[in-house]
Amino acid sequence: MQTLIFLQAAGGGMSSTIMPFFWIAIFAVMYFFMIRPQMRRQKEQNQFSASLEKGREVVTASGMLGRINKVEGDILTLEVANKVYIRMTKSAVSKELTEQVYGKEAKQGPVETQD
């Protein structure tokens, strides 16, 4: 006759109570280091897009530089060279690239062009 002996690991007592706190801590770290900064950057980009006005020099997300010639709702007309205009959406203008190229004190307001 055979006798079967089943061995079990010790009860999870302490680890089963710590596990929910571990998952909450992981979520909190992800929120404060990933989600919250991204929400802040998106809010700043939206405010920047809303403040765009004629004469301001900007950089698009694709790297094109130009001066805003006309604002029609969500559509901008950029002057990229002397009498060369392109139309694009406000969301195509990058706040980060504009500040990187022109600084925070970028030229704003009406600027006279050479004809």
C-alpha positions as CSV (number, residue, x, y, z in Angstrom):
1,M,0.0,0.0,0.0
2,Q,1.3,3.4,-0.9
3,T,0.9,6.5,1.2
4,L,0.7,9.8,-0.6
5,I,2.0,12.8,1.1
6,F,1.1,16.3,-0.3
7,L,3.4,19.1,0.6
8,Q,2.0,22.6,0.6
9,A,3.8,26.0,0.7
10,A,3.2,28.0,3.8
11,G,0.1,30.2,3.7
12,G,0.3,33.5,2.0
13,G,-0.8,35.4,5.1
14,M,1.4,38.5,4.8
15,S,2.0,38.5,1.0
16,S,-1.8,38.3,0.2
17,T,-2.4,41.4,2.2
18,I,0.5,43.3,0.7
19,M,-0.3,42.5,-2.9
20,P,-3.2,45.0,-3.4
21,F,-1.0,47.8,-2.0
22,F,1.7,46.8,-4.5
23,W,-0.6,47.1,-7.4
24,I,-1.9,50.5,-6.1
25,A,1.6,51.7,-5.7
26,I,2.5,50.7,-9.3
27,F,-0.6,52.5,-10.7
28,A,0.3,55.6,-8.6
29,V,3.8,55.7,-10.0
30,M,2.5,55.3,-13.6
31,Y,0.0,58.1,-13.0
32,F,2.4,60.6,-11.6
33,F,5.3,59.9,-13.9
34,M,3.6,59.1,-17.2
35,I,-0.1,60.1,-17.4
36,R,-0.2,63.3,-15.5
37,P,2.8,65.0,-17.3
38,Q,1.3,64.0,-20.7
39,M,-2.0,65.6,-19.7
40,R,-0.2,68.8,-18.7
41,R,1.7,68.9,-22.0
42,Q,-1.5,68.4,-24.0
43,K,-3.2,71.2,-22.0
44,E,-0.3,73.6,-22.7
45,Q,-0.3,72.6,-26.5
46,N,-4.1,73.4,-26.6
47,Q,-3.6,76.8,-25.0
48,F,-0.7,77.5,-27.4
49,S,-2.9,76.6,-30.4
50,A,-5.7,78.8,-29.2
51,S,-3.3,81.8,-28.7
52,L,-1.9,81.7,-32.3
53,E,-2.3,85.0,-34.1
54,K,-1.2,86.8,-37.2
55,G,2.5,87.7,-37.4
56,R,3.8,85.1,-35.0
57,E,6.7,82.9,-36.2
58,V,6.1,79.2,-35.6
59,V,7.5,75.8,-36.4
60,T,5.2,72.9,-37.5
61,A,5.4,69.4,-36.2
62,S,7.1,68.4,-39.4
63,G,9.8,71.1,-38.9
64,M,8.6,73.7,-41.4
65,L,9.2,77.3,-40.2
66,G,7.0,80.2,-41.1
67,R,5.1,83.3,-40.1
68,I,1.3,83.2,-39.6
69,N,-0.3,85.3,-42.3
70,K,-4.0,84.5,-41.7
71,V,-6.1,82.7,-39.1
72,E,-9.5,81.3,-40.2
73,G,-10.9,79.2,-37.4
74,D,-8.7,76.1,-37.1
75,I,-6.9,76.8,-40.4
76,L,-3.7,78.9,-40.6
77,T,-2.0,80.3,-43.6
78,L,1.8,80.4,-43.1
79,E,4.2,82.4,-45.1
80,V,7.2,80.1,-45.5
81,A,9.1,82.3,-48.0
82,N,8.5,85.6,-49.7
83,K,5.0,85.4,-51.2
84,V,4.9,81.6,-50.7
85,Y,2.0,80.5,-48.5
86,I,0.7,77.1,-47.2
87,R,-2.5,76.3,-45.4
88,M,-2.5,73.9,-42.4
89,T,-4.4,73.2,-39.3
90,K,-3.6,74.8,-35.9
91,S,-2.9,71.4,-34.4
92,A,0.1,71.0,-36.9
93,V,2.0,73.8,-35.1
94,S,4.3,72.5,-32.3
95,K,4.7,74.4,-29.1
96,E,7.8,72.6,-28.2
97,L,9.6,73.1,-31.5
98,T,8.5,76.7,-31.7
99,E,10.0,77.4,-28.3
100,Q,13.1,75.5,-29.1
101,V,13.8,77.4,-32.3
102,Y,12.5,80.9,-31.4
103,G,12.6,80.8,-27.6
104,K,9.7,81.6,-25.3
105,E,9.8,85.3,-26.5
106,A,9.1,84.5,-30.2
107,K,8.2,87.3,-32.4
108,Q,4.5,88.0,-31.9
109,G,2.0,90.4,-33.5
110,P,2.1,92.1,-36.8
111,V,5.4,92.1,-38.5
112,E,6.1,94.0,-41.7
113,T,7.4,91.8,-44.6
114,Q,9.8,92.9,-47.4
115,D,8.1,93.1,-50.8
